Amino acid sequence: MVGLSLFGAAGNMAGKHWGISALTIILVIVFSQYLKHVKCPLPTYRKEHGWSIKKLDIFTLLPVLLSIVLVWTLCAILTASGALQLGSPARTDNKINILLEAPWFRFPYPCQWGLPTVSVAAVFGMLAGVLASAIESIGDYYACARLAGARPPPVHAMNRGIAIEGLGCILAGIWGSGNGTTSYSENIGAIGVTKVGSRRVIQAAALMMMVFGVLSKFGALFITIPEPIIGGIFCVLFGMIAATGLANLQFIDLNSSRNLLVLGFSIFFSLVLSQWMKAHPGAIDSGSQIFDQIVTVLMSTNMFTAGVLGFFLDNTIPGTDEERGLTKWLAHPDPNIENSNEESERELTQCTYDIPVITPWLKSQKWAAYLPFLPSYQPDVWNRKTRSWRGKSKDTPNGKTAAFQMSSVQLPTA
């Protein structure tokens, strides 16, 4: 639902000039799929060997960037030649005033627009948005891990991600940026297109954005990118996100009418309800403004609606483990289960989501086992093979040797 829920934004931007959007889509597909094995010779320099020619997978690494630059350049040529009418969304001079008026350097600082204000109505009103954003982020984490070829994120990694997003929102409020900090689906789609999931790339990009945030003129330059180009990019990237989510259906029996009902109804009704709520913004009127805001935001978020419906129907409609895909899913090692038979993959998961440098020290501290955002956190995990809980106990805070039987709890089959 993460990718499908954004079809409106992609369609609105792409629909402003379908010719430019279609060209952008075609270039991204051609570069990333048809030319992905074509290597381009580029001059490189090494201190030991000097200058040499090295062939690089340019089309595989930079399909999105190349497409944007080429179509952006074409739009600039069409704008300068007068081929595009004044006011056309594909022109590059529609927002040229922002570029001309932007200062060369600007250093943001806390409370630059005044002290932040906090009210009960605003807090509860934003609570629904934060909850919906957290649900979307969890889906983004799984999609990002899948596209990057990593194991599914464990509990502590997801908790840490949500906590950092919350910290980012606090800092954004202090700096007065006017927007929250959360995961962005288009960035995850870029991983699927470019096949680049290195953390070093993300760290370098973060550093570049910090520099561009100070160089206002350079940042304003990107505002001149025509919206049809962005819409074309969104069509490809959001499609990748949607396909990544659908790839998880490989574990279930798609010939089962039960599964088709749960899947189809959850997706379709969530899209219908969200569109209806947007068309009727005042439909929820209970007399409490705070309650109305929370319910309206949640019901307008199709990811939340689809998740709730899918969870309820999948756990109440009778079905076997094989039919629901639990048998095949459990065949893959779970990063939250300690006694996994796939020790190598378990170690890989730990290394992937550990905090650099300090993780060995954290695992030696007993108090760190109780903090849900640290790699040393040991949650109580139900082991379906032994029908017992593995996790923390009062005698062993680190949870490594604790186990207690739950004889009264039966593994559900529906």
C-alpha positions in Angstrom: 0.0 0.0 0.0 3.0 2.3 0.4 3.4 2.6 -3.3 -0.2 2.4 -4.3 -1.3 5.1 -1.9 0.8 7.7 -3.7 -0.7 7.2 -7.1 -2.6 10.5 -6.8 0.6 12.6 -6.3 2.3 10.9 -9.2 -0.6 11.2 -11.5 -1.2 14.9 -10.7 2.4 15.8 -11.4 2.8 13.6 -14.5 -0.6 14.7 -15.9 0.6 18.3 -16.2 2.5 17.3 -19.3 2.3 13.7 -20.3 4.9 14.1 -23.1 7.7 15.1 -20.7 6.5 12.6 -18.1 6.4 9.7 -20.7 9.9 10.6 -21.9 11.2 10.5 -18.3 9.6 7.1 -17.7 11.0 5.7 -20.9 14.5 6.9 -20.2 14.5 5.4 -16.6 13.3 2.1 -17.9 15.7 2.0 -20.8 18.7 3.0 -18.7 17.9 0.7 -15.7 16.7 -2.4 -17.6 17.7 -2.5 -21.3 21.1 -0.9 -20.9 22.0 -2.2 -17.4 24.8 -4.5 -18.8 26.3 -1.8 -21.0 29.6 -0.4 -19.6 30.8 3.1 -20.5 34.5 3.8 -20.7 35.5 6.6 -18.4 39.0 8.0 -17.6 40.1 7.3 -14.1 43.2 8.2 -12.1 45.1 6.2 -9.6 48.3 7.2 -7.9 50.0 3.9 -8.5 48.9 3.5 -12.2 48.2 7.0 -13.3 45.5 7.7 -15.9 43.6 4.7 -17.3 40.3 3.9 -19.0 37.9 2.0 -16.8 34.4 0.7 -17.9 31.7 1.5 -15.4 28.0 0.5 -15.1 26.8 4.1 -15.5 23.3 3.2 -16.6 22.9 0.8 -13.7 24.1 3.2 -11.1 22.6 6.5 -12.3 19.5 5.8 -14.3 17.3 8.2 -12.4 19.9 11.0 -12.4 20.7 10.6 -16.1 17.0 10.7 -16.9 16.4 13.8 -14.9 19.4 15.7 -16.3 18.6 14.8 -19.9 14.9 15.7 -19.8 15.6 18.8 -17.7 18.1 19.9 -20.3 15.5 19.3 -23.0 12.9 21.3 -21.2 15.4 24.2 -20.8 16.1 24.1 -24.6 12.4 24.1 -25.4 11.8 26.9 -22.9 14.6 29.1 -24.4 13.4 28.4 -28.0 9.8 29.3 -27.2 8.5 25.8 -28.1 6.7 25.6 -24.8 4.0 28.2 -24.2 4.2 30.6 -21.3 2.8 29.0 -18.1 3.4 25.5 -19.4 4.3 23.2 -16.4 7.2 21.8 -18.5 9.0 25.2 -18.7 12.1 25.6 -16.5 11.5 29.3 -15.8 8.2 29.0 -14.0 10.0 29.3 -10.6 13.0 31.2 -11.8 12.2 34.1 -9.4 12.9 31.8 -6.5 16.3 31.1 -7.9 17.1 34.7 -8.5 15.9 35.9 -5.1 17.6 33.2 -3.1 20.7 34.3 -1.3 24.0 32.6 -1.9 24.5 31.6 1.7 22.0 31.2 4.5 22.7 29.5 7.8 19.5 28.2 9.6 19.4 28.4 13.3 17.0 27.3 16.1 13.9 29.3 16.7 14.6 31.5 13.6 10.8 32.1 13.2 10.2 32.5 17.0 9.7 30.1 19.9 7.7 27.0 19.1 4.2 26.8 20.6 2.5 23.7 21.9 -1.2 23.2 22.5 -3.3 20.2 23.4 -5.4 20.4 20.2 -2.3 20.6 18.0 -0.7 17.6 19.8 -3.7 15.3 19.5 -4.3 16.5 15.9 -0.8 15.6 14.9 -0.9 12.3 16.8 -3.0 10.7 14.1 -0.5 11.8 11.5 2.4 10.5 13.5 0.7 7.2 13.9 0.0 6.9 10.2 3.5 7.9 9.4 5.0 5.3 11.8 2.9 2.6 10.1 4.1 3.7 6.7 7.7 3.8 7.9 7.6 0.2 9.2 6.5 -0.9 5.7 9.3 1.3 4.2 11.9 -0.4 6.5 10.9 -3.9 5.2 10.8 -2.7 1.6 14.2 -1.1 1.9 15.7 -4.2 3.5 14.2 -6.4 0.7 15.4 -4.2 -2.1 18.9 -3.8 -0.5 19.2 -7.6 -0.2 19.3 -7.5 3.6 17.5 -9.6 6.2 14.2 -8.3 7.5 14.8 -5.6 10.2 14.6 -6.9 13.8 12.6 -5.2 16.5 15.3 -3.0 17.9 16.1 -1.7 14.4 12.5 -0.7 13.7 12.2 0.9 17.2 15.4 2.8 16.6 14.2 4.0 13.2 10.9 5.3 14.6 12.7 7.0 17.5 15.1 8.8 15.2 12.2 10.0 13.1 10.7 11.4 16.2 13.9 13.1 17.1 14.1 14.5 13.6 10.6 15.9 13.9 11.6 17.6 17.2 14.6 19.2 15.6 12.5 20.2 12.6 10.1 22.0 14.9 12.9 23.8 16.8 14.5 24.9 13.5 11.1 25.8 12.1 11.3 23.9 8.9 7.6 23.4 8.8 7.7 19.6 7.9 8.2 16.4 9.7 11.0 13.9 9.3 10.0 10.5 8.1 11.0 7.8 5.6 10.4 8.6 1.9 9.1 5.9 -0.4 10.7 7.5 -3.5 14.1 7.0 -2.0 13.4 3.4 -1.4 12.2 3.0 -5.0 15.5 4.5 -6.1 17.3 1.6 -4.4 15.3 -0.9 -6.5 16.0 1.0 -9.7 19.7 1.7 -9.2 20.6 -1.4 -7.1 22.6 0.8 -4.8 21.9 0.2 -1.2 25.2 1.2 0.4 25.1 3.2 3.6 28.1 5.1 2.5 26.1 6.5 -0.4 23.3 7.6 2.0 25.8 9.2 4.4 27.5 11.1 1.5 24.0 12.2 0.3 23.2 13.4 3.8 26.4 15.4 3.9 25.7 16.9 0.5 22.2 18.0 1.6 23.6 19.7 4.6 26.0 21.6 2.4 23.2 22.5 -0.1 21.0 23.6 2.8 23.6 26.4 3.5 24.1 27.2 -0.2 20.6 28.5 -0.8 21.2 29.3 -4.5 22.2 25.8 -5.3 19.2 24.3 -3.4 16.9 26.7 -5.2 18.2 25.4 -8.6 16.5 22.1 -8.0 13.1 23.9 -7.6 13.3 24.7 -11.3 12.9 21.0 -12.2 9.5 20.8 -14.0 6.9 18.9 -12.1 6.1 16.5 -15.0 9.7 15.2 -14.7 9.1 14.5 -11.0 5.8 12.9 -11.8 7.5 10.6 -14.3 10.1 9.6 -11.8 7.4 9.0 -9.2 5.5 6.7 -11.5 8.5 4.4 -11.8 9.7 4.6 -8.2 6.3 4.2 -6.5 5.6 1.3 -8.9 8.8 -0.4 -7.6 7.6 0.1 -4.0 4.2 -1.4 -4.8 5.8 -4.4 -6.5 8.2 -5.0 -3.6 5.2 -5.2 -1.2 3.4 -7.6 -3.6 6.5 -9.8 -3.7 5.8 -10.8 -0.1 2.7 -12.6 -1.4 5.0 -15.4 -2.8 4.6 -17.2 0.5 0.8 -17.4 0.4 -1.6 -19.6 -1.7 -2.9 -17.2 -4.3 -5.3 -19.9 -5.6 -7.2 -19.7 -2.3 -10.5 -17.7 -2.4 -9.9 -16.8 1.2 -6.6 -15.2 0.5 -7.9 -13.4 -2.5 -10.8 -12.0 -0.5 -8.5 -10.8 2.3 -6.0 -9.3 -0.1 -8.4 -7.8 -2.7 -10.9 -6.3 -0.2 -8.3 -4.8 2.1 -6.5 -3.0 -0.8 -9.6 -1.9 -2.7 -11.7 -0.8 0.2 -8.9 1.2 1.7 -8.4 3.1 -1.5 -12.2 3.7 -1.8 -12.5 4.9 1.8 -9.5 7.2 1.6 -10.8 8.9 -1.5 -14.2 9.3 0.0 -12.8 10.9 3.1 -10.8 13.3 1.1 -13.9 14.2 -0.9 -16.0 14.6 2.3 -13.6 16.3 4.8 -16.4 17.0 7.3 -18.0 13.6 7.3 -16.8 12.8 10.9 -18.6 15.1 13.2 -18.8 13.8 16.8 -18.7 17.2 18.5 -15.0 16.8 19.6 -12.6 18.5 17.2 -9.6 16.5 18.5 -11.4 13.1 18.0 -12.7 14.1 14.6 -9.2 15.1 13.5 -7.7 11.8 14.7 -10.4 9.6 13.1 -10.3 11.6 9.8 -6.6 11.3 9.4 -6.5 7.6 10.2 -9.4 6.8 7.9 -7.9 8.9 5.1 -4.7 6.9 5.4 -5.2 3.9 3.2 -2.1 2.1 4.5 -3.7 2.2 8.0 -7.1 1.0 6.8 -5.7 -1.7 4.6 -3.4 -2.9 7.5 -6.3 -3.1 10.0 -8.6 -4.8 7.6 -6.0 -7.3 6.5 -4.9 -8.1 10.0 -8.5 -8.6 11.2 -9.7 -10.7 8.3 -6.5 -12.8 8.1 -6.7 -13.7 11.8 -10.5 -14.3 12.0 -11.3 -16.1 8.7 -10.3 -19.8 9.1 -7.3 -20.9 7.1 -4.4 -23.4 7.3 -0.8 -22.4 7.9 0.1 -23.5 4.4 -2.8 -21.4 3.0 -1.8 -18.3 4.9 1.9 -18.7 3.9 3.1 -19.2 7.5 4.8 -22.5 6.7 7.0 -21.0 4.0 7.5 -17.8 5.9 8.8 -19.7 9.0 11.2 -21.6 6.8 13.1 -18.3 6.6 15.2 -17.4 9.7 13.5 -14.8 11.9 15.9 -12.2 13.3 14.0 -12.1 16.5 14.3 -15.8 17.3 17.5 -16.7 19.1 17.5 -20.5 18.4 17.6 -20.2 14.7 19.1 -23.1 12.7 20.6 -20.6 10.3 23.3 -19.3 12.5 25.2 -17.6 9.6 22.1 -15.6 8.6 21.4 -14.7 12.2 24.9 -13.3 12.6 24.5 -11.5 9.3 21.3 -9.9 10.6 23.0 -8.8 13.8 25.9 -7.3 11.9 23.6 -5.5 9.5 21.6 -3.7 12.1 24.2 -3.3 14.9 25.3 0.2 16.0 28.9 0.7 14.9 31.7 0.7 17.5 29.6 0.5 20.7 27.5 -2.6 20.1 30.0 -5.0 21.8 30.0 -2.8 24.9 26.2 -2.5 24.9 25.8 -6.3 24.8 28.0 -6.6 27.9 25.7 -4.2 29.9 22.6 -5.7 31.6 20.6 -2.5 31.5 20.9 -2.3 27.8 18.8 -5.4 27.4 15.7 -3.5 28.5 16.0 -0.6 26.0 14.0 -1.6 22.9 16.0 0.5 20.5 19.4 -1.1 21.3 20.9 -4.2 19.5 21.2 -5.8 23.0 17.5 -5.7 23.4 16.0 -9.2 24.0 12.3 -9.3 23.4 10.1 -12.2 24.4 9.7 -14.2 21.3 7.3 -17.1 20.7 9.2 -20.1 19.3 6.7 -22.0 17.2 8.9 -25.1 17.0 9.2 -25.7 20.8 5.9 -23.9 21.6 7.7 -21.8 24.3 8.6 -18.2 24.9 12.3 -17.3 24.5 13.3 -14.0 26.0 13.9 -12.1 29.2 13.0 -13.2 32.7 13.6 -11.8 36.2 16.5 -14.2 36.8 18.3 -13.4 33.5 17.9 -9.9 32.3 19.8 -10.4 29.1 17.3 -13.1 28.1 19.9 -15.5 26.7 19.0 -18.5 28.9 15.5 -17.8 30.0 12.7 -20.0 28.7 9.3 -20.8 30.1 6.7 -23.1 28.8 3.3 -21.8 27.8 1.4 -25.1 27.9 -2.0 -23.4 28.0 -1.3 -21.4 24.8 -1.9 -23.2 21.5 -0.5 -22.1 18.2 -3.4 -20.7 16.2 -4.2 -22.2 12.9 -6.5 -19.5 11.6 
